[in-house]
Amino acid sequence: MDMHTVVVGTSGTSAADVVAVARDGARVALSPEALAALAHAREAVDALAAKPEPVYGVSTGFGALATRHIGPELRTQLQRNIVRSHAAGMGPRVEREVVRALMFLRLKTLCSGYTGVRPEVAQTVADVLNAGITPVVHEYGSLGCSGDLAPLSHCALALMGEGDAEGPDGTVRPAAELLAEHGITPVELREKEGLALLNGTDGMLGMLVMALADLDRLYTTADITAALTLEALLGTDRVLAPELHAVRPHPGQAASAANMAAVLAGSGLVGGHQDDAPRVQDAYSVRCAPQVAGAGRDTLAHARLVAERELAAAVDNPLVIDGRVESNGNFHGAPVAYVLDFVAIAVADLASIAERRTDRLLDKNRSHGLPPFLADDPGVDSGLMIAQYTQAALVSELKRLAVPASADSIPSSAMQEDHVSMGWSAARKLRTAVDALARVLAVELYAATRAVELRGGLTPAPASAAVIAALRAAGVEGPGPDRVLAPDLALTTEFVRSGRPVEAAERHTGPLA
């Protein structure tokens, strides 16, 4: 586990810190400022709890049951009960990194000083993260409104020493045993604390942040695969000239075009070796690659802006402000849900254009002299025919995943929560989409590198040659007779996910966007 420490203060956190804690096992510490803010807000909650007037979240029931005033003798039970009753998730377990992001982002809001929990509650969240204990959270249970309720409840349950959790060794055991082994005392929740642990967009936000981190790398990889395909098809790089893209000043488009041009610098395949019917223009999937990938880059930039705002936010209901407790609707997931869906659309389209380029490489009628399906002995060998089938199946699935979740709403809590965001669902499908995109780009890379190598006597760009050499060094074989493709495609997918195409290209291009 990485011993880097992320300090949580009162003013939010960064995307880099979320990734460090969720994926890299960074430790978490609470700043003195955060501890002071926690104590100050708690004083206000304790003062309100001592008054006879009902205060939502402090001395009332929740949701549609908020009309009942709860006496002091039942308030500990009230907070414990809300966690137990809301821990109603079902389905497969959610990934460890998602749960860690969820808990860290809830801790970020607790430390803002607007939630009213005691410092020891926040410290327990940090202790559980630092111990490598990951509560069991299930796939279904959040409507993305009033927060990611069931997922957060399963995390809060573990803080109480109840339910199951995964230990640092990956074994699922009772949370009470794991807490005891690491010297962590289960929390006994007091007024408002159960509610404060459950109300937030933390799960959907964590998944957005990690998706954006992955897509930064995948979009650059897509520019590299597009450049390799352009080379393999003996296309022209003149369409990448910066003055052409300056006429339509979308920043993402300019970045993708610049990436492709950098990868193609020094290529002996582009522009001068067209066949007996010279092309005035390349096909859209090649010529418009910067426009499509660039639109996706601009979509990511918008999503990143929304994520940064949410990372700076304190999302809870009610909030403790200036000594009073105020109900609000800040837990509604619409801002995050919309961009999760927006990004899924861009991902589907990037995969779609990559698949069209792959298909062009395999079609002897459109590949300008390449063998059918890039086969060694066409007819005896099928080459990459079915690799493209697999890629097409992934693209079809991505189109289904691009259908927005946030356009839906289903009422709950006896119509008290009558409009919800479905942001958690949008986040879950985006994770699936990001995984599928990596596989789609892997198939294009696999085909394009083989096709470039089949252009005997023509020299690819130094950056392209470096990517091909790195892929071969990773154990992925080049052209030859038919063999089982699944192992090669798995290795290529891991190669793409790891960012190694970008690393190989950048040794010749310098930093790519």
C-alpha positions in Angstrom: 0.0 0.0 0.0 1.3 3.4 -1.0 2.3 5.4 2.1 1.6 8.8 0.4 -0.8 10.7 2.7 -3.8 12.8 1.5 -4.8 15.5 4.0 -8.5 16.3 4.1 -9.4 19.9 5.0 -12.5 21.9 4.9 -12.5 23.1 1.3 -13.0 19.9 -0.7 -10.5 17.7 -2.4 -9.0 17.1 -5.9 -9.5 14.4 -8.5 -5.9 13.3 -8.1 -6.5 12.8 -4.4 -9.6 10.7 -5.1 -7.6 8.4 -7.4 -4.7 8.2 -5.0 -6.9 7.0 -2.2 -9.3 4.8 -4.3 -6.7 3.1 -6.5 -3.3 3.6 -5.0 -4.0 3.0 -1.3 -2.9 6.5 -0.2 -3.4 7.1 3.5 -5.8 9.7 4.8 -5.3 12.3 7.5 -7.6 15.0 8.9 -6.2 18.5 9.0 -6.3 20.6 12.3 -8.7 22.9 10.4 -11.1 20.1 9.6 -11.0 18.8 13.2 -11.8 22.3 14.5 -14.7 22.7 12.0 -16.1 19.4 12.9 -16.1 20.3 16.6 -17.6 23.7 16.0 -20.5 22.3 13.9 -21.1 19.6 16.5 -21.6 22.2 19.2 -24.5 23.7 17.1 -26.1 20.2 16.7 -25.8 19.5 20.4 -27.4 22.8 21.2 -30.3 22.2 18.9 -30.7 18.7 20.2 -31.2 20.0 23.7 -34.2 22.2 22.6 -37.8 21.0 22.6 -38.5 22.1 19.0 -38.1 19.4 16.4 -35.2 19.7 14.0 -35.0 17.6 10.9 -32.2 15.0 11.1 -31.6 15.7 14.7 -34.9 15.0 16.5 -37.2 13.8 13.8 -37.8 10.8 11.5 -36.6 10.9 7.9 -38.0 11.3 4.5 -41.8 10.8 4.5 -41.5 10.1 8.3 -40.0 13.5 9.1 -43.2 14.6 10.8 -42.6 12.6 14.0 -40.6 14.2 16.8 -38.2 11.8 18.4 -37.3 12.1 22.1 -33.7 12.1 23.4 -34.0 8.5 24.7 -34.6 7.2 21.2 -32.2 9.2 19.2 -29.2 6.9 19.3 -31.6 4.1 18.2 -33.0 6.4 15.5 -29.5 7.0 13.9 -28.6 3.3 14.2 -31.9 2.3 12.6 -31.6 4.6 9.6 -28.2 2.9 8.8 -29.6 -0.6 9.2 -32.8 0.0 7.3 -31.1 1.8 4.5 -28.4 -0.9 4.0 -30.8 -2.7 1.6 -28.5 -3.1 -1.4 -28.7 -6.1 -3.7 -26.7 -7.7 -6.4 -23.0 -8.2 -7.1 -20.4 -6.5 -5.0 -19.2 -3.1 -6.2 -15.5 -2.8 -7.0 -13.1 -2.0 -4.1 -11.8 1.2 -5.7 -15.4 2.5 -6.0 -16.1 1.9 -2.3 -12.9 3.6 -1.3 -13.7 6.6 -3.5 -17.2 6.6 -2.0 -15.9 6.6 1.6 -13.2 9.2 0.9 -15.7 11.6 -0.7 -18.1 11.2 2.2 -15.2 12.0 4.5 -14.5 15.1 2.4 -18.0 16.4 3.1 -17.9 15.5 6.8 -14.7 17.5 7.2 -16.3 20.6 5.6 -17.8 21.5 8.9 -21.4 21.6 7.5 -22.6 18.2 8.6 -22.5 18.3 12.3 -20.9 14.9 13.0 -18.4 14.6 15.9 -14.6 14.5 15.0 -14.4 10.9 16.1 -16.9 9.8 13.4 -14.8 11.4 10.7 -11.6 9.9 12.2 -13.2 6.5 12.1 -13.8 6.8 8.4 -10.2 7.7 7.9 -9.0 4.8 10.1 -11.1 2.3 8.1 -9.6 3.6 4.9 -6.1 3.5 6.2 -6.6 -0.1 7.5 -7.5 -1.2 4.0 -11.0 -2.3 5.2 -13.6 -2.1 2.4 -17.3 -2.5 3.3 -19.3 -4.8 1.0 -21.5 -2.6 -1.2 -23.9 -3.9 -3.7 -24.7 -2.9 -7.3 -28.4 -1.9 -6.7 -29.8 0.4 -4.1 -29.2 4.0 -5.2 -31.6 6.3 -7.2 -29.0 9.1 -7.1 -31.2 11.3 -4.9 -31.0 11.8 -1.2 -27.5 10.6 -2.0 -26.3 7.1 -2.9 -28.3 5.9 0.0 -27.9 2.1 0.1 -24.2 2.1 -0.9 -23.4 4.7 1.7 -25.4 2.9 4.3 -23.4 -0.3 3.8 -20.3 1.7 4.5 -21.8 3.3 7.6 -22.9 -0.1 8.8 -19.2 -1.2 8.8 -18.3 1.8 10.8 -20.8 0.6 13.4 -19.1 -2.8 13.5 -22.0 -4.5 11.6 -22.3 -6.2 8.2 -19.4 -7.5 6.1 -16.3 -6.0 4.8 -13.2 -7.1 2.8 -10.0 -7.1 4.6 -6.6 -6.0 3.3 -6.0 -9.6 2.2 -9.1 -9.6 0.0 -11.1 -11.9 2.3 -14.7 -10.9 3.2 -15.4 -11.2 6.9 -17.6 -9.6 9.5 -16.8 -6.0 9.9 -16.6 -6.2 13.7 -13.7 -8.7 13.4 -11.8 -6.5 11.0 -12.3 -3.4 13.1 -11.1 -5.2 16.2 -8.0 -6.6 14.5 -7.0 -3.0 13.5 -7.8 -1.5 16.9 -10.7 0.5 15.6 -13.6 1.2 18.0 -17.0 1.0 16.3 -18.9 4.3 16.4 -22.1 4.7 18.3 -24.0 7.2 16.3 -25.6 10.3 17.9 -28.0 13.0 16.6 -27.7 13.6 12.9 -24.7 11.4 12.4 -26.4 8.4 10.7 -28.1 10.8 8.3 -24.8 12.6 7.6 -23.1 9.4 6.6 -25.8 8.6 4.0 -26.6 11.8 2.1 -24.3 12.4 -0.8 -23.4 12.0 -4.5 -20.2 10.3 -3.4 -20.5 7.0 -5.3 -21.5 8.6 -8.7 -18.8 11.3 -8.2 -16.1 8.8 -7.4 -16.9 6.8 -10.5 -17.0 9.9 -12.7 -13.5 11.0 -11.4 -12.0 7.6 -12.1 -13.7 7.4 -15.5 -12.2 10.7 -16.5 -8.7 9.6 -15.4 -9.1 6.5 -17.5 -10.5 8.4 -20.5 -7.7 10.9 -20.5 -5.4 8.1 -21.4 -7.8 6.3 -23.7 -8.5 9.4 -25.8 -4.8 9.9 -26.4 -4.5 6.2 -27.3 -7.4 6.6 -29.8 -5.4 9.4 -31.5 -2.5 7.0 -31.8 -4.6 4.1 -33.2 -6.2 6.5 -35.7 -2.8 7.6 -36.8 -1.6 4.0 -37.2 -4.7 3.2 -39.3 -4.2 6.3 -41.4 -0.6 5.0 -42.1 -1.8 1.5 -42.9 -4.4 2.8 -45.3 -1.8 5.0 -47.0 -3.9 8.0 -46.1 -2.9 11.7 -46.1 -1.9 13.7 -43.1 -2.5 17.0 -44.8 -6.0 17.1 -43.1 -4.2 17.4 -39.8 -2.6 20.8 -40.6 -3.1 23.1 -37.6 -4.4 26.0 -39.9 -7.3 23.8 -41.0 -8.4 23.2 -37.4 -7.9 26.8 -36.4 -10.7 27.7 -38.7 -13.1 25.6 -36.5 -11.6 26.5 -33.1 -12.8 23.6 -30.9 -9.9 22.9 -28.5 -10.4 19.2 -28.4 -10.3 18.9 -32.1 -7.0 20.8 -32.3 -5.5 18.6 -29.6 -6.4 15.4 -31.4 -5.2 16.6 -34.7 -1.9 17.7 -33.2 -1.5 14.3 -31.5 -2.1 12.5 -34.8 0.3 14.8 -36.7 3.0 14.3 -34.0 2.7 10.5 -34.2 2.8 10.6 -38.0 5.9 12.9 -38.3 8.5 11.3 -40.5 6.2 8.5 -41.8 7.1 7.0 -45.2 3.5 5.7 -45.7 1.3 8.8 -45.7 0.2 10.6 -48.8 2.6 9.4 -51.5 1.8 5.7 -52.1 -1.8 5.7 -53.1 -3.0 3.0 -55.6 -4.1 3.3 -59.2 -7.2 5.3 -58.2 -5.7 8.1 -56.2 -8.0 9.4 -53.5 -9.0 13.0 -53.3 -10.1 12.4 -49.7 -9.9 9.7 -47.2 -13.0 8.2 -45.7 -14.8 10.0 -42.9 -13.6 7.5 -40.2 -10.0 8.5 -41.1 -10.4 12.1 -42.2 -12.8 13.1 -39.4 -11.0 11.3 -36.6 -9.8 14.6 -34.9 -13.3 16.0 -35.1 -15.0 13.0 -33.4 -12.2 12.4 -30.8 -12.0 16.2 -30.3 -15.7 16.5 -29.5 -15.2 13.8 -27.0 -12.3 15.6 -25.4 -14.4 18.8 -25.1 -17.1 16.6 -23.5 -14.6 15.4 -21.0 -13.5 18.9 -20.2 -17.1 19.9 -19.4 -17.5 16.8 -17.2 -14.2 17.6 -15.4 -15.5 21.1 -14.6 -18.7 19.6 -13.1 -16.6 17.1 -11.1 -14.3 19.9 -9.8 -17.4 21.8 -8.6 -18.7 18.7 -6.9 -15.4 17.9 -5.3 -15.4 21.4 -3.7 -19.0 20.9 -2.4 -20.4 19.8 0.9 -23.3 17.6 0.0 -25.6 16.8 2.9 -29.1 17.3 4.2 -29.7 19.1 6.4 -26.6 21.3 6.6 -25.3 23.1 9.7 -24.8 26.7 8.7 -24.2 29.6 11.1 -25.5 27.6 14.1 -28.7 26.5 12.5 -29.7 23.3 10.7 -31.3 23.9 7.3 -32.9 21.4 4.9 -31.9 21.6 1.3 -31.8 19.6 -2.0 -28.1 19.7 -2.6 -27.9 15.9 -2.5 -29.8 15.6 -5.8 -27.5 14.0 -8.3 -28.6 15.7 -11.5 -25.4 17.7 -12.2 -23.3 14.6 -12.0 -25.8 12.3 -13.7 -26.1 14.5 -16.8 -22.3 14.5 -17.4 -22.0 10.8 -16.7 -24.5 10.2 -19.5 -22.9 12.8 -21.7 -19.5 11.1 -21.4 -21.1 7.7 -22.2 -22.4 9.1 -25.5 -19.0 10.4 -26.4 -17.3 7.1 -25.5 -19.8 5.1 -27.7 -19.1 7.4 -30.7 -15.3 7.1 -30.2 -15.6 3.4 -30.2 -17.9 3.5 -33.2 -15.4 5.4 -35.4 -12.6 3.1 -34.3 -14.5 0.1 -35.3 -15.2 1.6 -38.8 -11.5 2.2 -39.3 -10.8 -1.4 -38.3 -13.4 -2.7 -40.7 -11.8 -0.7 -43.5 -8.4 -2.2 -42.7 -9.8 -5.7 -43.2 -11.8 -5.1 -46.4 -9.7 -5.7 -49.5 -12.0 -3.5 -51.5 -11.2 -0.5 -49.2 -7.8 -1.2 -47.7 -5.7 -0.2 -50.8 -3.7 -3.3 -51.3 -3.8 -5.1 -47.9 -4.7 -8.8 -47.9 -8.3 -9.7 -47.0 -8.8 -9.6 -43.2 -5.0 -9.1 -42.9 -4.8 -12.9 -43.3 -1.5 -14.7 -44.1 -3.1 -17.0 -46.7 -6.6 -15.7 -47.3 -9.1 -18.5 -47.6 -7.0 -20.9 -45.7 -6.5 -18.3 -43.0 -9.4 -16.1 -41.7 -7.0 -13.5 -40.3 -8.7 -10.9 -38.1 -12.3 -11.4 -39.4 -13.7 -12.4 -36.0 -11.7 -10.0 -34.0 -13.8 -7.3 -35.8 -16.9 -9.3 -35.0 -16.0 -9.0 -31.3 -15.2 -5.3 -31.7 -18.6 -4.8 -33.4 -20.4 -6.6 -30.6 -18.7 -4.2 -28.1 -19.7 -1.2 -30.1 -23.3 -2.3 -30.2 -23.2 -2.8 -26.5 -21.7 0.7 -26.1 -24.6 2.2 -28.1 -27.0 0.7 -25.6 -25.0 2.0 -22.7 -25.2 5.5 -24.2 -29.0 5.6 -23.6 -29.2 8.1 -20.8 -30.1 7.0 -17.3 -30.7 10.5 -16.1 -33.7 11.0 -18.4 -35.5 8.6 -16.2 -37.0 9.2 -12.7 -39.0 6.9 -10.5 -40.7 8.2 -7.3 -39.9 6.8 -3.9 -40.4 7.3 -0.2 -44.2 7.7 -0.4 -43.8 10.4 -3.1 -41.6 12.5 -0.8 -38.7 11.8 -3.1 -40.7 12.1 -6.3 -37.9 13.1 -8.7 -34.6 11.3 -8.7 -31.4 11.5 -10.8 -30.5 7.9 -11.4 -26.9 9.1 -11.3 -25.6 5.9 -9.7 -27.0 3.9 -12.6 -25.4 6.4 -15.1 -22.1 5.9 -13.3 -22.3 2.1 -13.3 -22.9 2.0 -17.0 -20.1 4.5 -17.8 -17.7 2.2 -16.0 -18.8 -0.6 -18.3 -18.5 1.7 -21.3 -14.9 2.7 -20.4 -13.9 -0.9 -20.1 -15.5 -1.7 -23.5 -13.8 1.3 -25.1 -10.4 0.0 -24.0 -11.2 -3.3 -25.7 -12.4 -1.7 -28.9 -9.2 0.4 -29.2 -7.2 -2.7 -28.5 -8.7 -4.4 -31.6 -8.0 -1.4 -33.8 -4.4 -1.2 -32.4 -4.0 -5.0 -33.0 -5.2 -4.6 -36.6 -3.4 -1.4 -37.4 0.0 -2.6 -36.2 -0.4 -5.8 -38.3 -1.4 -3.8 -41.3 1.5 -1.4 -41.0 3.9 -4.3 -40.8 2.3 -5.8 -44.0 3.3 -2.7 -45.9 6.6 -4.2 -46.7 9.3 -1.7 -48.0 7.5 1.3 -46.5 8.8 2.8 -43.3 6.3 3.9 -40.6 6.8 7.0 -38.5 9.3 6.6 -35.6 6.5 7.0 -33.1 4.4 4.4 -34.8 7.4 2.0 -35.0 7.9 2.5 -31.3 4.3 1.6 -30.5 4.5 -1.5 -32.7 7.8 -2.5 -31.0 6.4 -2.0 -27.6 3.3 -4.1 -28.4 5.5 -6.9 -29.7 7.7 -6.7 -26.6 4.5 -7.1 -24.5 4.1 -10.6 -26.1 1.7 -9.8 -28.9 2.8 -11.4 -32.1 2.8 -9.8 -35.5 1.5 -11.1 -38.9 1.5 -14.8 -39.6 -0.8 -17.8 -40.0 -4.0 -18.1 -38.0 -3.6 -18.7 -34.3 -6.0 -18.3 -31.3 -6.6 -14.6 -31.1 -8.1 -14.3 -27.6 -4.7 -14.3 -25.8 -3.3 -11.7 -28.2 -6.4 -9.5 -27.8 -6.3 -9.8 -24.0 -2.6 -8.8 -23.9 -3.3 -5.9 -26.3 -6.2 -4.7 -24.1 -3.9 -4.7 -21.0 -1.3 -2.8 -23.1 -3.9 -0.2 -23.9 -5.3 0.1 -20.4 -1.8 0.5 -18.9 -1.1 3.5 -21.1 1.9 1.9 -22.8 0.9 3.1 -26.3 1.1 6.6 -25.1 4.4 6.1 -23.3 6.0 4.5 -26.4 4.8 7.2 -28.8 5.9 10.0 -26.5 9.5 8.8 -26.6 9.5 10.3 -30.1 6.7 12.9 -30.0 7.2 14.5 -26.6 4.1 14.9 -24.4 0.8 14.3 -26.2 -2.4 16.0 -25.2 
